[in-house]
């Protein structure tokens, strides 16, 4: 049985839960996007750019989560660290992508922030961009060497996450990036994205994968292939037709 996302899922959580009375002056100003106040605090010369609050968040984390690119640019210009982790192992870049603050994320990427450190759930920036169906952000992350093969704690790579959550546009986008969709990608003993999508019962994604020549014969640890699982799904005829075509091609090549 495939897991479903609930209210506790990191994908359904976005911004930080902020209580300003628990924040220092720099954190509070960064969270509000008060550029002039941030500048005044920093001009005194005794502020710690990378100071953390009780949840290990820096001012950069809060500025990114709330979408304040001018504050992000100012903090980075003053030399703050880019890849600091909060209490859920999220960097400021990861938080910006999760909260869909593209301008903040772009600043950090262009200055060398690492897109690949996973959070406590094993999700990277690509997982969040793909779950959000944010194609422009996904493009930027891939251009900055985000790892398409990184699997989270549910053994979902970013591509398999798109399949599992039936993000059709993202599946099609990644297909067009010529990603190897038939690699040995594991998910609860399944070896192919096609096996997974048959379980998810998404006709459009089944079609996309078949067009990409996904391997209908690759088996899971129970020695079942997509064709076997399809017997119990609405896609039996579609998968059967494709497997017959593949068998014909194989026989002609012998």
Secondary structure, DSSP 8 states (H G I E B T S, - for coil): ------TTSTTT--S----GGGS-HHHHHHHHT-HHHHHHHHHTS---TT---TT---HHHHHHHTT-HHHHHHHHHTT--SS---TTS--HHHHHHHTT-HHHHHHHHHTT--S----TTS--HHHHHHHTT-HHHHHHHHHTT--TT---TTS--HHHHHHHTT-HHHHHHHHHTT--TTS---BTTB--HHHHHHHHT-HHHHHHHHHTT--SS-B-TTS-BHHHHHTTSTTHHHHHHHHHHHHHHHHHH-
